[in-house]
């Protein structure tokens, strides 16, 4: 019936795959990717951490969720190229670099976090023996080298504030805990990246690597991931009144909605959390939100030890 | 270490059977790069269950490839309507060499346009030369479903490649449907 077509199809398949060779080390690469994913699920870092660390110019790994590697995307690279060009234009705008980031995150049930001198560590599944605090939502403020992260219970009670500042390649942090009336401050002995942190390298997993720069590094990071193919544009969607560009990783479990004018994120969705971004003018009132005040009567305690990865 | 042993065993397995599996993955995804990604994802799952797999891992890996590809296709179809929003603005970039679909053979481009189930059946039947029963086993569906998908898929390919004027031109211009 369709013998001729079947023969043509078979021939086309032969020609299409005749130079296909298994790249060396594919099994080892699969194993590395599997191990990295396993490690990340053991040490989950909240989205707020990303923003906090972005201000300090650090690389942060470990956003919840898993990217699959299968990525059939026959037409999407074209759109990616389009977006990359527009991101470059957006980066040319000096205004983007002078905006203050405010983001609100709602976490899935069971999420818990612990401030440490270099940021936050967390777990989506209980404390795991550490001194994590159950956290249902967070509010993060970030501007240039300073960020403040506030965590709340499901009832809206404040659990802790942590403020981080980077200056002269040095990081300092202060955390206040409202449930047990304690606080600590720390200047961990680590050196931050000195440069402005241009576009970061291609991230092939569910890592976010933000560096100091315009818009706290977000446009540069998104641009670099689109350019190298780690992220893909999948279309447009109205989010918070913005006709945003939707960008996802290979498996679709990690999604950004990006403002088409500024290429700053409007929303970010992970399997365990959803974050809404706002980009505000650095007015005195907004900048005041970056401050952390230790209430009278709170007891100063030793900060947790810095863990080096 | 057990994991290292599994990777070594898997490398040996790939040396013997990797190429046909990768060719299948390339046809399932429509590009070499995506095919490699798909195979790597399948290998990750294989490693995860390595100790529980009794005997030849090829069957497990083949089924995984088909299932993962079907997942990807489902997402792609859902997004296709949205992609149109950007289509006009990006038409100029369609021929810049970044498109992942190989342009050497129009039939492959037409194959990429088929719904995931039909495409998987056609790859299994006409590339892997699996019987209808074997195809049903790999895809986890009935023989009747395989027959119907194969028939509809080939009919669609006939329409696109022969009796549908301009179909290939449309594809060459990068239009989505």
Contacts between the chains, C-beta under 8 A, distances in Angstrom:
chain1	res1	chain2	res2	distance
A	2	B	154	5.0
A	2	B	158	6.4
A	5	B	154	6.5
A	5	B	157	6.3
A	5	B	158	5.8
A	5	B	161	7.2
A	6	B	126	5.6
A	6	B	154	7.3
A	8	B	107	6.1
A	8	B	161	7.9
A	9	B	107	5.6
A	9	B	111	7.4
A	9	B	122	7.3
A	9	B	126	5.5
A	9	B	157	6.9
A	10	B	126	5.7
A	10	B	127	7.1
A	12	B	105	4.2
A	12	B	106	7.9
A	12	B	107	3.9
A	12	B	108	5.3
A	12	B	111	7.9
A	13	B	23	8.0
A	13	B	27	5.8
A	13	B	108	7.2
A	13	B	123	7.8
A	13	B	126	7.3
A	13	B	127	5.0
A	15	B	104	6.3
A	15	B	105	5.7
A	16	B	26	7.1
A	16	B	27	7.0
A	16	B	102	5.8
A	16	B	104	6.6
A	16	B	105	5.8
A	16	B	108	4.8
A	17	B	22	8.0
A	17	B	23	4.0
A	17	B	26	5.2
A	17	B	27	6.5
A	20	B	19	6.7
A	20	B	22	5.4
A	20	B	23	5.1
A	20	B	26	5.5
A	20	B	32	6.2
A	20	B	35	7.2
A	21	B	19	6.7
A	21	B	22	7.7
A	22	B	14	5.5
A	22	B	15	7.8
A	22	B	18	3.8
A	22	B	19	5.8
A	22	B	22	5.3
A	22	B	39	7.7
A	23	B	36	6.4
A	26	B	14	6.3
A	26	B	18	7.3
A	26	B	36	7.3
A	26	B	39	6.8
A	26	B	40	6.0
A	26	B	43	6.6
A	27	B	7	5.3
A	27	B	10	4.0
A	27	B	11	4.7
A	27	B	14	5.7
A	27	B	43	5.8
A	27	B	47	7.8
A	28	B	7	5.7
A	28	B	11	7.3
A	29	B	40	6.1
A	30	B	10	7.8
A	30	B	40	4.9
A	30	B	41	7.8
A	30	B	43	3.7
A	30	B	44	4.7
A	30	B	46	7.9
A	30	B	47	6.2
A	31	B	3	6.7
A	31	B	6	7.7
A	31	B	7	4.8
A	31	B	10	7.9
A	31	B	44	7.8
A	31	B	47	5.8
A	33	B	40	7.0
A	33	B	44	5.9
A	34	B	44	4.6
A	34	B	47	5.6
A	34	B	48	6.5
A	35	B	3	7.9
A	37	B	44	8.0
A	68	B	41	5.2
A	68	B	68	6.7
A	68	B	71	7.6
A	69	B	37	4.4
A	69	B	38	7.0
A	69	B	40	4.9
A	69	B	41	3.7
A	69	B	44	7.0
A	70	B	29	7.2
A	70	B	34	7.3
A	70	B	37	5.8
A	70	B	38	4.3
A	70	B	41	4.6
A	70	B	68	4.3
A	70	B	69	6.4
A	70	B	71	7.0
A	70	B	72	4.9
A	71	B	29	7.8
A	71	B	34	5.5
A	71	B	37	5.2
A	71	B	38	7.8
A	71	B	72	6.5
A	72	B	28	7.6
A	72	B	29	4.1
A	72	B	30	6.0
A	72	B	31	7.5
A	72	B	34	5.0
A	72	B	38	7.5
A	72	B	69	6.5
A	72	B	72	4.3
A	72	B	73	6.2
A	72	B	76	6.1
A	73	B	31	7.9
A	73	B	34	6.4
A	73	B	76	7.2
A	73	B	100	6.2
A	74	B	30	4.8
A	74	B	31	6.5
A	74	B	34	8.0
A	74	B	76	7.9
A	74	B	99	7.2
A	74	B	100	5.4
A	74	B	101	4.4
A	74	B	112	5.4
A	75	B	83	6.6
A	75	B	99	7.0
A	75	B	101	7.6
A	75	B	174	6.8
A	75	B	176	5.8
A	76	B	83	7.3
A	77	B	98	4.5
A	77	B	99	6.2
A	77	B	100	5.7
A	78	B	90	5.3
A	78	B	93	5.2
A	78	B	94	5.5
A	78	B	96	7.7
A	78	B	98	6.2
A	78	B	99	6.0
A	78	B	174	6.7
A	79	B	83	6.6
A	79	B	86	5.1
A	79	B	90	5.6
A	80	B	98	7.6
A	81	B	90	7.5
A	81	B	93	5.0
A	81	B	96	6.6
A	81	B	98	5.4
A	82	B	86	6.5
A	82	B	89	6.4
A	82	B	90	4.4
A	82	B	93	5.9
A	229	B	33	7.9
A	233	B	86	7.3
A	234	B	75	8.0
A	234	B	79	4.4
A	234	B	82	6.5
A	234	B	83	7.2
A	235	B	79	5.4
A	235	B	81	7.6
A	235	B	82	2.5
A	235	B	83	5.4
A	235	B	85	6.2
A	235	B	86	7.1
A	236	B	82	6.0
A	236	B	85	4.8
A	236	B	86	7.2
A	237	B	82	7.2
A	246	B	82	7.3
A	250	B	37	6.9
A	252	B	75	5.3
